[in-house]
Amino acid sequence: MSTQTALLPHKHVRFSDSTLGVAGKLRSMLEQPRSIDELQVLLEHARSQGWPGKAMLNDVIAGVSVLYALGQVEMCAEGRVRTVRR
């Protein structure tokens, strides 16, 4: 699988399974600082509530990395991730 196939949605990957889709969902879950493990649990819970994505740990890490690269999140105490206040 190419990097583009994994990162961007196309006819074989649903948006909710793409890194971009996961990043957007994670951004919406960051009302308070959370650890990577907490974010993964929240994504699993969202799936049981109807979100169609199937994010694994590496997808969560990639999503957080995209948000960090875009300046949307930052690291805070105890390895937690929080949104950047502007």
PDB file of N, CA, C and O in Angstrom, chain B, residues numbered from 101:
ATOM      1  N   MET B 101       0.842  -1.173   0.000  1.00  0.00           N
ATOM      2  CA  MET B 101       0.000   0.000   0.000  1.00  0.00           C
ATOM      3  C   MET B 101       0.888   1.237   0.000  1.00  0.00           C
ATOM      4  O   MET B 101       1.849   1.318   0.765  1.00  0.00           O
ATOM      5  N   SER B 102       0.568   2.190  -0.850  1.00  0.00           N
ATOM      6  CA  SER B 102       1.359   3.417  -0.914  1.00  0.00           C
ATOM      7  C   SER B 102       0.952   4.364   0.213  1.00  0.00           C
ATOM      8  O   SER B 102      -0.105   4.205   0.823  1.00  0.00           O
ATOM      9  N   THR B 103       1.806   5.350   0.479  1.00  0.00           N
ATOM     10  CA  THR B 103       1.520   6.332   1.518  1.00  0.00           C
ATOM     11  C   THR B 103       0.261   7.114   1.180  1.00  0.00           C
ATOM     12  O   THR B 103      -0.556   7.365   2.066  1.00  0.00           O
ATOM     13  N   GLN B 104       0.083   7.500  -0.064  1.00  0.00           N
ATOM     14  CA  GLN B 104      -1.107   8.244  -0.454  1.00  0.00           C
ATOM     15  C   GLN B 104      -2.366   7.422  -0.208  1.00  0.00           C
ATOM     16  O   GLN B 104      -3.382   7.970   0.219  1.00  0.00           O
ATOM     17  N   THR B 105      -2.320   6.136  -0.465  1.00  0.00           N
ATOM     18  CA  THR B 105      -3.460   5.270  -0.236  1.00  0.00           C
ATOM     19  C   THR B 105      -3.844   5.257   1.233  1.00  0.00           C
ATOM     20  O   THR B 105      -5.031   5.228   1.558  1.00  0.00           O
ATOM     21  N   ALA B 106      -2.868   5.279   2.121  1.00  0.00           N
ATOM     22  CA  ALA B 106      -3.149   5.227   3.556  1.00  0.00           C
ATOM     23  C   ALA B 106      -3.618   6.564   4.105  1.00  0.00           C
ATOM     24  O   ALA B 106      -4.397   6.598   5.058  1.00  0.00           O
ATOM     25  N   LEU B 107      -3.163   7.661   3.526  1.00  0.00           N
ATOM     26  CA  LEU B 107      -3.442   8.974   4.103  1.00  0.00           C
ATOM     27  C   LEU B 107      -4.723   9.625   3.607  1.00  0.00           C
ATOM     28  O   LEU B 107      -5.435  10.253   4.391  1.00  0.00           O
ATOM     29  N   LEU B 108      -5.027   9.491   2.343  1.00  0.00           N
ATOM     30  CA  LEU B 108      -6.141  10.217   1.761  1.00  0.00           C
ATOM     31  C   LEU B 108      -7.282   9.277   1.385  1.00  0.00           C
ATOM     32  O   LEU B 108      -7.044   8.141   0.977  1.00  0.00           O
ATOM     33  N   PRO B 109      -8.516   9.749   1.521  1.00  0.00           N
ATOM     34  CA  PRO B 109      -9.645   8.916   1.108  1.00  0.00           C
ATOM     35  C   PRO B 109      -9.699   8.802  -0.415  1.00  0.00           C
ATOM     36  O   PRO B 109      -9.333   9.740  -1.124  1.00  0.00           O
ATOM     37  N   HIS B 110     -10.140   7.695  -0.899  1.00  0.00           N
ATOM     38  CA  HIS B 110     -10.363   7.495  -2.333  1.00  0.00           C
ATOM     39  C   HIS B 110     -11.394   6.395  -2.477  1.00  0.00           C
ATOM     40  O   HIS B 110     -12.043   6.037  -1.494  1.00  0.00           O
ATOM     41  N   LYS B 111     -11.561   5.862  -3.636  1.00  0.00           N
ATOM     42  CA  LYS B 111     -12.668   4.935  -3.843  1.00  0.00           C
ATOM     43  C   LYS B 111     -12.515   3.614  -3.078  1.00  0.00           C
ATOM     44  O   LYS B 111     -13.484   2.862  -2.970  1.00  0.00           O
ATOM     45  N   HIS B 112     -11.335   3.316  -2.551  1.00  0.00           N
ATOM     46  CA  HIS B 112     -11.155   2.073  -1.805  1.00  0.00           C
ATOM     47  C   HIS B 112     -11.030   2.287  -0.305  1.00  0.00           C
ATOM     48  O   HIS B 112     -11.044   1.321   0.458  1.00  0.00           O
ATOM     49  N   VAL B 113     -10.909   3.529   0.128  1.00  0.00           N
ATOM     50  CA  VAL B 113     -10.784   3.835   1.556  1.00  0.00           C
ATOM     51  C   VAL B 113     -11.834   4.887   1.907  1.00  0.00           C
ATOM     52  O   VAL B 113     -11.865   5.970   1.323  1.00  0.00           O
ATOM     53  N   ARG B 114     -12.695   4.550   2.870  1.00  0.00           N
ATOM     54  CA  ARG B 114     -13.690   5.530   3.303  1.00  0.00           C
ATOM     55  C   ARG B 114     -12.996   6.699   3.995  1.00  0.00           C
ATOM     56  O   ARG B 114     -11.915   6.540   4.563  1.00  0.00           O
ATOM     57  N   PHE B 115     -13.617   7.863   3.946  1.00  0.00           N
ATOM     58  CA  PHE B 115     -13.049   9.039   4.594  1.00  0.00           C
ATOM     59  C   PHE B 115     -12.807   8.767   6.076  1.00  0.00           C
ATOM     60  O   PHE B 115     -11.779   9.176   6.615  1.00  0.00           O
ATOM     61  N   SER B 116     -13.729   8.088   6.738  1.00  0.00           N
ATOM     62  CA  SER B 116     -13.597   7.820   8.174  1.00  0.00           C
ATOM     63  C   SER B 116     -12.417   6.904   8.490  1.00  0.00           C
ATOM     64  O   SER B 116     -11.948   6.884   9.628  1.00  0.00           O
ATOM     65  N   ASP B 117     -11.929   6.152   7.515  1.00  0.00           N
ATOM     66  CA  ASP B 117     -10.777   5.282   7.719  1.00  0.00           C
ATOM     67  C   ASP B 117      -9.462   5.933   7.287  1.00  0.00           C
ATOM     68  O   ASP B 117      -8.391   5.385   7.545  1.00  0.00           O
ATOM     69  N   SER B 118      -9.532   7.091   6.636  1.00  0.00           N
ATOM     70  CA  SER B 118      -8.318   7.772   6.206  1.00  0.00           C
ATOM     71  C   SER B 118      -7.685   8.517   7.382  1.00  0.00           C
ATOM     72  O   SER B 118      -8.359   8.807   8.371  1.00  0.00           O
ATOM     73  N   THR B 119      -6.413   8.821   7.276  1.00  0.00           N
ATOM     74  CA  THR B 119      -5.720   9.556   8.333  1.00  0.00           C
ATOM     75  C   THR B 119      -6.356  10.928   8.521  1.00  0.00           C
ATOM     76  O   THR B 119      -6.485  11.407   9.647  1.00  0.00           O
ATOM     77  N   LEU B 120      -6.746  11.548   7.440  1.00  0.00           N
ATOM     78  CA  LEU B 120      -7.393  12.850   7.505  1.00  0.00           C
ATOM     79  C   LEU B 120      -8.728  12.772   8.252  1.00  0.00           C
ATOM     80  O   LEU B 120      -9.043  13.642   9.064  1.00  0.00           O
ATOM     81  N   GLY B 121      -9.490  11.744   7.977  1.00  0.00           N
ATOM     82  CA  GLY B 121     -10.766  11.544   8.674  1.00  0.00           C
ATOM     83  C   GLY B 121     -10.581  11.273  10.159  1.00  0.00           C
ATOM     84  O   GLY B 121     -11.312  11.808  10.992  1.00  0.00           O
ATOM     85  N   VAL B 122      -9.600  10.439  10.484  1.00  0.00           N
ATOM     86  CA  VAL B 122      -9.296  10.138  11.889  1.00  0.00           C
ATOM     87  C   VAL B 122      -8.839  11.404  12.602  1.00  0.00           C
ATOM     88  O   VAL B 122      -9.243  11.660  13.736  1.00  0.00           O
ATOM     89  N   ALA B 123      -7.995  12.201  11.939  1.00  0.00           N
ATOM     90  CA  ALA B 123      -7.506  13.443  12.548  1.00  0.00           C
ATOM     91  C   ALA B 123      -8.668  14.380  12.873  1.00  0.00           C
ATOM     92  O   ALA B 123      -8.698  14.979  13.948  1.00  0.00           O
ATOM     93  N   GLY B 124      -9.603  14.506  11.970  1.00  0.00           N
ATOM     94  CA  GLY B 124     -10.765  15.360  12.216  1.00  0.00           C
ATOM     95  C   GLY B 124     -11.599  14.873  13.376  1.00  0.00           C
ATOM     96  O   GLY B 124     -12.054  15.669  14.199  1.00  0.00           O
ATOM     97  N   LYS B 125     -11.802  13.578  13.447  1.00  0.00           N
ATOM     98  CA  LYS B 125     -12.584  13.011  14.558  1.00  0.00           C
ATOM     99  C   LYS B 125     -11.846  13.220  15.881  1.00  0.00           C
ATOM    100  O   LYS B 125     -12.468  13.562  16.887  1.00  0.00           O
ATOM    101  N   LEU B 126     -10.534  13.018  15.888  1.00  0.00           N
ATOM    102  CA  LEU B 126      -9.752  13.230  17.101  1.00  0.00           C
ATOM    103  C   LEU B 126      -9.829  14.684  17.551  1.00  0.00           C
ATOM    104  O   LEU B 126      -9.959  14.965  18.742  1.00  0.00           O
ATOM    105  N   ARG B 127      -9.748  15.602  16.600  1.00  0.00           N
ATOM    106  CA  ARG B 127      -9.811  17.038  16.931  1.00  0.00           C
ATOM    107  C   ARG B 127     -11.115  17.363  17.633  1.00  0.00           C
ATOM    108  O   ARG B 127     -11.137  18.186  18.549  1.00  0.00           O
ATOM    109  N   SER B 128     -12.190  16.737  17.221  1.00  0.00           N
ATOM    110  CA  SER B 128     -13.493  16.995  17.837  1.00  0.00           C
ATOM    111  C   SER B 128     -13.601  16.391  19.239  1.00  0.00           C
ATOM    112  O   SER B 128     -14.483  16.769  20.010  1.00  0.00           O
ATOM    113  N   MET B 129     -12.719  15.465  19.569  1.00  0.00           N
ATOM    114  CA  MET B 129     -12.750  14.798  20.874  1.00  0.00           C
ATOM    115  C   MET B 129     -11.848  15.456  21.918  1.00  0.00           C
ATOM    116  O   MET B 129     -11.785  14.994  23.057  1.00  0.00           O
ATOM    117  N   LEU B 130     -11.168  16.504  21.549  1.00  0.00           N
ATOM    118  CA  LEU B 130     -10.182  17.098  22.449  1.00  0.00           C
ATOM    119  C   LEU B 130     -10.729  18.323  23.185  1.00  0.00           C
ATOM    120  O   LEU B 130     -10.167  19.414  23.080  1.00  0.00           O
ATOM    121  N   GLU B 131     -11.825  18.144  23.929  1.00  0.00           N
ATOM    122  CA  GLU B 131     -12.334  19.230  24.764  1.00  0.00           C
ATOM    123  C   GLU B 131     -11.414  19.461  25.953  1.00  0.00           C
ATOM    124  O   GLU B 131     -11.370  20.556  26.514  1.00  0.00           O
ATOM    125  N   GLN B 132     -10.689  18.432  26.327  1.00  0.00           N
ATOM    126  CA  GLN B 132      -9.730  18.498  27.426  1.00  0.00           C
ATOM    127  C   GLN B 132      -8.508  17.678  27.025  1.00  0.00           C
ATOM    128  O   GLN B 132      -8.600  16.840  26.129  1.00  0.00           O
ATOM    129  N   PRO B 133      -7.361  17.905  27.673  1.00  0.00           N
ATOM    130  CA  PRO B 133      -6.169  17.129  27.328  1.00  0.00           C
ATOM    131  C   PRO B 133      -6.396  15.629  27.511  1.00  0.00           C
ATOM    132  O   PRO B 133      -6.980  15.197  28.505  1.00  0.00           O
ATOM    133  N   ARG B 134      -5.938  14.856  26.558  1.00  0.00           N
ATOM    134  CA  ARG B 134      -6.121  13.400  26.607  1.00  0.00           C
ATOM    135  C   ARG B 134      -4.838  12.707  26.157  1.00  0.00           C
ATOM    136  O   ARG B 134      -4.050  13.253  25.385  1.00  0.00           O
ATOM    137  N   SER B 135      -4.655  11.494  26.661  1.00  0.00           N
ATOM    138  CA  SER B 135      -3.521  10.679  26.229  1.00  0.00           C
ATOM    139  C   SER B 135      -3.897   9.964  24.930  1.00  0.00           C
ATOM    140  O   SER B 135      -5.066   9.926  24.546  1.00  0.00           O
ATOM    141  N   ILE B 136      -2.904   9.409  24.273  1.00  0.00           N
ATOM    142  CA  ILE B 136      -3.142   8.643  23.042  1.00  0.00           C
ATOM    143  C   ILE B 136      -4.060   7.459  23.336  1.00  0.00           C
ATOM    144  O   ILE B 136      -4.964   7.168  22.554  1.00  0.00           O
ATOM    145  N   ASP B 137      -3.836   6.779  24.451  1.00  0.00           N
ATOM    146  CA  ASP B 137      -4.682   5.636  24.817  1.00  0.00           C
ATOM    147  C   ASP B 137      -6.127   6.064  25.038  1.00  0.00           C
ATOM    148  O   ASP B 137      -7.053   5.367  24.624  1.00  0.00           O
ATOM    149  N   GLU B 138      -6.320   7.204  25.685  1.00  0.00           N
ATOM    150  CA  GLU B 138      -7.684   7.703  25.907  1.00  0.00           C
ATOM    151  C   GLU B 138      -8.362   8.023  24.576  1.00  0.00           C
ATOM    152  O   GLU B 138      -9.548   7.747  24.394  1.00  0.00           O
ATOM    153  N   LEU B 139      -7.611   8.601  23.658  1.00  0.00           N
ATOM    154  CA  LEU B 139      -8.177   8.912  22.344  1.00  0.00           C
ATOM    155  C   LEU B 139      -8.583   7.646  21.599  1.00  0.00           C
ATOM    156  O   LEU B 139      -9.614   7.621  20.928  1.00  0.00           O
ATOM    157  N   GLN B 140      -7.778   6.606  21.716  1.00  0.00           N
ATOM    158  CA  GLN B 140      -8.128   5.352  21.049  1.00  0.00           C
ATOM    159  C   GLN B 140      -9.402   4.760  21.643  1.00  0.00           C
ATOM    160  O   GLN B 140     -10.263   4.276  20.908  1.00  0.00           O
ATOM    161  N   VAL B 141      -9.526   4.795  22.962  1.00  0.00           N
ATOM    162  CA  VAL B 141     -10.735   4.293  23.616  1.00  0.00           C
ATOM    163  C   VAL B 141     -11.956   5.113  23.183  1.00  0.00           C
ATOM    164  O   VAL B 141     -13.023   4.555  22.926  1.00  0.00           O
ATOM    165  N   LEU B 142     -11.794   6.436  23.104  1.00  0.00           N
ATOM    166  CA  LEU B 142     -12.896   7.290  22.662  1.00  0.00           C
ATOM    167  C   LEU B 142     -13.305   6.975  21.221  1.00  0.00           C
ATOM    168  O   LEU B 142     -14.491   7.001  20.892  1.00  0.00           O
ATOM    169  N   LEU B 143     -12.333   6.679  20.370  1.00  0.00           N
ATOM    170  CA  LEU B 143     -12.660   6.305  18.989  1.00  0.00           C
ATOM    171  C   LEU B 143     -13.416   4.975  18.946  1.00  0.00           C
ATOM    172  O   LEU B 143     -14.353   4.817  18.165  1.00  0.00           O
ATOM    173  N   GLU B 144     -13.013   4.038  19.771  1.00  0.00           N
ATOM    174  CA  GLU B 144     -13.729   2.757  19.837  1.00  0.00           C
ATOM    175  C   GLU B 144     -15.160   2.970  20.317  1.00  0.00           C
ATOM    176  O   GLU B 144     -16.093   2.346  19.810  1.00  0.00           O
ATOM    177  N   HIS B 145     -15.328   3.860  21.304  1.00  0.00           N
ATOM    178  CA  HIS B 145     -16.664   4.177  21.806  1.00  0.00           C
ATOM    179  C   HIS B 145     -17.498   4.869  20.722  1.00  0.00           C
ATOM    180  O   HIS B 145     -18.684   4.578  20.568  1.00  0.00           O
ATOM    181  N   ALA B 146     -16.877   5.779  19.979  1.00  0.00           N
ATOM    182  CA  ALA B 146     -17.578   6.467  18.891  1.00  0.00           C
ATOM    183  C   ALA B 146     -18.038   5.463  17.841  1.00  0.00           C
ATOM    184  O   ALA B 146     -19.102   5.621  17.243  1.00  0.00           O
ATOM    185  N   ARG B 147     -17.238   4.439  17.624  1.00  0.00           N
ATOM    186  CA  ARG B 147     -17.618   3.411  16.645  1.00  0.00           C
ATOM    187  C   ARG B 147     -18.872   2.676  17.099  1.00  0.00           C
ATOM    188  O   ARG B 147     -19.750   2.377  16.291  1.00  0.00           O
ATOM    189  N   SER B 148     -18.952   2.385  18.398  1.00  0.00           N
ATOM    190  CA  SER B 148     -20.151   1.714  18.905  1.00  0.00           C
ATOM    191  C   SER B 148     -21.365   2.651  18.864  1.00  0.00           C
ATOM    192  O   SER B 148     -22.506   2.192  18.920  1.00  0.00           O
ATOM    193  N   GLN B 149     -21.121   3.958  18.768  1.00  0.00           N
ATOM    194  CA  GLN B 149     -22.199   4.946  18.694  1.00  0.00           C
ATOM    195  C   GLN B 149     -22.557   5.320  17.256  1.00  0.00           C
ATOM    196  O   GLN B 149     -23.396   6.194  17.038  1.00  0.00           O
ATOM    197  N   GLY B 150     -21.924   4.663  16.264  1.00  0.00           N
ATOM    198  CA  GLY B 150     -22.305   4.887  14.881  1.00  0.00           C
ATOM    199  C   GLY B 150     -21.241   5.464  13.971  1.00  0.00           C
ATOM    200  O   GLY B 150     -21.461   5.538  12.762  1.00  0.00           O
ATOM    201  N   TRP B 151     -20.085   5.880  14.501  1.00  0.00           N
ATOM    202  CA  TRP B 151     -19.025   6.380  13.620  1.00  0.00           C
ATOM    203  C   TRP B 151     -18.461   5.190  12.852  1.00  0.00           C
ATOM    204  O   TRP B 151     -18.102   4.187  13.469  1.00  0.00           O
ATOM    205  N   PRO B 152     -18.372   5.267  11.531  1.00  0.00           N
ATOM    206  CA  PRO B 152     -18.011   4.087  10.737  1.00  0.00           C
ATOM    207  C   PRO B 152     -16.520   3.746  10.692  1.00  0.00           C
ATOM    208  O   PRO B 152     -16.153   2.718  10.124  1.00  0.00           O
ATOM    209  N   GLY B 153     -15.660   4.570  11.268  1.00  0.00           N
ATOM    210  CA  GLY B 153     -14.217   4.330  11.185  1.00  0.00           C
ATOM    211  C   GLY B 153     -13.754   3.170  12.043  1.00  0.00           C
ATOM    212  O   GLY B 153     -14.374   2.839  13.054  1.00  0.00           O
ATOM    213  N   LYS B 154     -12.647   2.551  11.624  1.00  0.00           N
ATOM    214  CA  LYS B 154     -12.035   1.452  12.375  1.00  0.00           C
ATOM    215  C   LYS B 154     -10.583   1.808  12.663  1.00  0.00           C
ATOM    216  O   LYS B 154      -9.674   1.228  12.069  1.00  0.00           O
ATOM    217  N   ALA B 155     -10.357   2.747  13.561  1.00  0.00           N
ATOM    218  CA  ALA B 155      -9.014   3.253  13.818  1.00  0.00           C
ATOM    219  C   ALA B 155      -8.242   2.340  14.765  1.00  0.00           C
ATOM    220  O   ALA B 155      -8.729   1.965  15.832  1.00  0.00           O
ATOM    221  N   MET B 156      -7.044   1.997  14.353  1.00  0.00           N
ATOM    222  CA  MET B 156      -6.122   1.237  15.182  1.00  0.00           C
ATOM    223  C   MET B 156      -5.176   2.240  15.852  1.00  0.00           C
ATOM    224  O   MET B 156      -5.239   3.437  15.575  1.00  0.00           O
ATOM    225  N   LEU B 157      -4.310   1.750  16.724  1.00  0.00           N
ATOM    226  CA  LEU B 157      -3.403   2.634  17.441  1.00  0.00           C
ATOM    227  C   LEU B 157      -2.526   3.433  16.479  1.00  0.00           C
ATOM    228  O   LEU B 157      -2.322   4.631  16.681  1.00  0.00           O
ATOM    229  N   ASN B 158      -2.006   2.786  15.440  1.00  0.00           N
ATOM    230  CA  ASN B 158      -1.160   3.520  14.488  1.00  0.00           C
ATOM    231  C   ASN B 158      -1.937   4.599  13.749  1.00  0.00           C
ATOM    232  O   ASN B 158      -1.356   5.612  13.360  1.00  0.00           O
ATOM    233  N   ASP B 159      -3.237   4.407  13.545  1.00  0.00           N
ATOM    234  CA  ASP B 159      -4.071   5.427  12.919  1.00  0.00           C
ATOM    235  C   ASP B 159      -4.253   6.626  13.848  1.00  0.00           C
ATOM    236  O   ASP B 159      -4.249   7.773  13.402  1.00  0.00           O
ATOM    237  N   VAL B 160      -4.412   6.349  15.142  1.00  0.00           N
ATOM    238  CA  VAL B 160      -4.548   7.422  16.130  1.00  0.00           C
ATOM    239  C   VAL B 160      -3.257   8.238  16.182  1.00  0.00           C
ATOM    240  O   VAL B 160      -3.295   9.469  16.199  1.00  0.00           O
ATOM    241  N   ILE B 161      -2.134   7.560  16.206  1.00  0.00           N
ATOM    242  CA  ILE B 161      -0.837   8.247  16.246  1.00  0.00           C
ATOM    243  C   ILE B 161      -0.646   9.089  14.985  1.00  0.00           C
ATOM    244  O   ILE B 161      -0.181  10.226  15.065  1.00  0.00           O
ATOM    245  N   ALA B 162      -1.000   8.543  13.830  1.00  0.00           N
ATOM    246  CA  ALA B 162      -0.878   9.298  12.579  1.00  0.00           C
ATOM    247  C   ALA B 162      -1.813  10.502  12.585  1.00  0.00           C
ATOM    248  O   ALA B 162      -1.437  11.580  12.126  1.00  0.00           O
ATOM    249  N   GLY B 163      -3.013  10.329  13.094  1.00  0.00           N
ATOM    250  CA  GLY B 163      -3.968  11.434  13.172  1.00  0.00           C
ATOM    251  C   GLY B 163      -3.474  12.558  14.069  1.00  0.00           C
ATOM    252  O   GLY B 163      -3.578  13.733  13.717  1.00  0.00           O
ATOM    253  N   VAL B 164      -2.939  12.198  15.220  1.00  0.00           N
ATOM    254  CA  VAL B 164      -2.381  13.200  16.135  1.00  0.00           C
ATOM    255  C   VAL B 164      -1.179  13.878  15.494  1.00  0.00           C
ATOM    256  O   VAL B 164      -0.988  15.083  15.658  1.00  0.00           O
ATOM    257  N   SER B 165      -0.378  13.126  14.775  1.00  0.00           N
ATOM    258  CA  SER B 165       0.785  13.705  14.091  1.00  0.00           C
ATOM    259  C   SER B 165       0.356  14.734  13.053  1.00  0.00           C
ATOM    260  O   SER B 165       0.985  15.786  12.932  1.00  0.00           O
ATOM    261  N   VAL B 166      -0.706  14.446  12.304  1.00  0.00           N
ATOM    262  CA  VAL B 166      -1.224  15.397  11.326  1.00  0.00           C
ATOM    263  C   VAL B 166      -1.709  16.657  12.023  1.00  0.00           C
ATOM    264  O   VAL B 166      -1.413  17.767  11.579  1.00  0.00           O
ATOM    265  N   LEU B 167      -2.452  16.494  13.111  1.00  0.00           N
ATOM    266  CA  LEU B 167      -2.942  17.656  13.856  1.00  0.00           C
ATOM    267  C   LEU B 167      -1.791  18.484  14.409  1.00  0.00           C
ATOM    268  O   LEU B 167      -1.853  19.714  14.413  1.00  0.00           O
ATOM    269  N   TYR B 168      -0.746  17.819  14.872  1.00  0.00           N
ATOM    270  CA  TYR B 168       0.431  18.533  15.393  1.00  0.00           C
ATOM    271  C   TYR B 168       1.127  19.301  14.270  1.00  0.00           C
ATOM    272  O   TYR B 168       1.524  20.453  14.447  1.00  0.00           O
ATOM    273  N   ALA B 169       1.268  18.659  13.128  1.00  0.00           N
ATOM    274  CA  ALA B 169       1.921  19.305  11.991  1.00  0.00           C
ATOM    275  C   ALA B 169       1.129  20.518  11.493  1.00  0.00           C
ATOM    276  O   ALA B 169       1.712  21.477  10.987  1.00  0.00           O
ATOM    277  N   LEU B 170      -0.176  20.474  11.637  1.00  0.00           N
ATOM    278  CA  LEU B 170      -1.034  21.589  11.230  1.00  0.00           C
ATOM    279  C   LEU B 170      -1.155  22.664  12.306  1.00  0.00           C
ATOM    280  O   LEU B 170      -1.805  23.687  12.093  1.00  0.00           O
ATOM    281  N   GLY B 171      -0.528  22.433  13.462  1.00  0.00           N
ATOM    282  CA  GLY B 171      -0.576  23.411  14.545  1.00  0.00           C
ATOM    283  C   GLY B 171      -1.895  23.425  15.296  1.00  0.00           C
ATOM    284  O   GLY B 171      -2.242  24.422  15.929  1.00  0.00           O
ATOM    285  N   GLN B 172      -2.636  22.318  15.230  1.00  0.00           N
ATOM    286  CA  GLN B 172      -3.931  22.237  15.897  1.00  0.00           C
ATOM    287  C   GLN B 172      -3.842  21.695  17.321  1.00  0.00           C
ATOM    288  O   GLN B 172      -4.709  21.976  18.150  1.00  0.00           O
ATOM    289  N   VAL B 173      -2.799  20.922  17.604  1.00  0.00           N
ATOM    290  CA  VAL B 173      -2.631  20.349  18.946  1.00  0.00           C
ATOM    291  C   VAL B 173      -1.198  20.556  19.411  1.00  0.00           C
ATOM    292  O   VAL B 173      -0.296  20.826  18.618  1.00  0.00           O
ATOM    293  N   GLU B 174      -1.015  20.422  20.710  1.00  0.00           N
ATOM    294  CA  GLU B 174       0.317  20.497  21.299  1.00  0.00           C
ATOM    295  C   GLU B 174       0.384  19.488  22.435  1.00  0.00           C
ATOM    296  O   GLU B 174      -0.638  19.034  22.950  1.00  0.00           O
ATOM    297  N   MET B 175       1.598  19.151  22.808  1.00  0.00           N
ATOM    298  CA  MET B 175       1.804  18.231  23.925  1.00  0.00           C
ATOM    299  C   MET B 175       1.768  19.033  25.224  1.00  0.00           C
ATOM    300  O   MET B 175       2.240  20.169  25.275  1.00  0.00           O
ATOM    301  N   CYS B 176       1.211  18.440  26.262  1.00  0.00           N
ATOM    302  CA  CYS B 176       1.195  19.087  27.567  1.00  0.00           C
ATOM    303  C   CYS B 176       1.664  18.067  28.601  1.00  0.00           C
ATOM    304  O   CYS B 176       2.250  17.043  28.247  1.00  0.00           O
ATOM    305  N   ALA B 177       1.414  18.339  29.847  1.00  0.00           N
ATOM    306  CA  ALA B 177       1.921  17.502  30.941  1.00  0.00           C
ATOM    307  C   ALA B 177       1.515  16.042  30.793  1.00  0.00           C
ATOM    308  O   ALA B 177       0.441  15.722  30.283  1.00  0.00           O
ATOM    309  N   GLU B 178       2.402  15.172  31.252  1.00  0.00           N
ATOM    310  CA  GLU B 178       2.156  13.723  31.314  1.00  0.00           C
ATOM    311  C   GLU B 178       1.858  13.099  29.954  1.00  0.00           C
ATOM    312  O   GLU B 178       1.131  12.108  29.883  1.00  0.00           O
ATOM    313  N   GLY B 179       2.401  13.654  28.882  1.00  0.00           N
ATOM    314  CA  GLY B 179       2.229  13.073  27.560  1.00  0.00           C
ATOM    315  C   GLY B 179       0.842  13.199  26.988  1.00  0.00           C
ATOM    316  O   GLY B 179       0.470  12.432  26.099  1.00  0.00           O
ATOM    317  N   ARG B 180       0.076  14.133  27.466  1.00  0.00           N
ATOM    318  CA  ARG B 180      -1.272  14.346  26.950  1.00  0.00           C
ATOM    319  C   ARG B 180      -1.235  15.332  25.781  1.00  0.00           C
ATOM    320  O   ARG B 180      -0.302  16.120  25.629  1.00  0.00           O
ATOM    321  N   VAL B 181      -2.272  15.256  24.976  1.00  0.00           N
ATOM    322  CA  VAL B 181      -2.415  16.116  23.807  1.00  0.00           C
ATOM    323  C   VAL B 181      -3.571  17.066  24.086  1.00  0.00           C
ATOM    324  O   VAL B 181      -4.600  16.650  24.618  1.00  0.00           O
ATOM    325  N   ARG B 182      -3.411  18.339  23.734  1.00  0.00           N
ATOM    326  CA  ARG B 182      -4.504  19.296  23.883  1.00  0.00           C
ATOM    327  C   ARG B 182      -4.550  20.199  22.652  1.00  0.00           C
ATOM    328  O   ARG B 182      -3.571  20.335  21.919  1.00  0.00           O
ATOM    329  N   THR B 183      -5.704  20.805  22.451  1.00  0.00           N
ATOM    330  CA  THR B 183      -5.838  21.721  21.330  1.00  0.00           C
ATOM    331  C   THR B 183      -5.059  23.002  21.619  1.00  0.00           C
ATOM    332  O   THR B 183      -4.864  23.384  22.773  1.00  0.00           O
ATOM    333  N   VAL B 184      -4.627  23.641  20.564  1.00  0.00           N
ATOM    334  CA  VAL B 184      -3.899  24.903  20.689  1.00  0.00           C
ATOM    335  C   VAL B 184      -4.911  26.014  20.847  1.00  0.00           C
ATOM    336  O   VAL B 184      -5.828  26.147  20.037  1.00  0.00           O
ATOM    337  N   ARG B 185      -4.750  26.811  21.885  1.00  0.00           N
ATOM    338  CA  ARG B 185      -5.638  27.953  22.114  1.00  0.00           C
ATOM    339  C   ARG B 185      -5.142  29.133  21.317  1.00  0.00           C
ATOM    340  O   ARG B 185      -3.965  29.488  21.391  1.00  0.00           O
ATOM    341  N   ARG B 186      -6.023  29.742  20.558  1.00  0.00           N
ATOM    342  CA  ARG B 186      -5.638  30.905  19.735  1.00  0.00           C
ATOM    343  C   ARG B 186      -6.369  32.123  20.179  1.00  0.00           C
ATOM    344  O   ARG B 186      -6.180  33.198  19.610  1.00  0.00           O
TER     345      ARG B 186
END
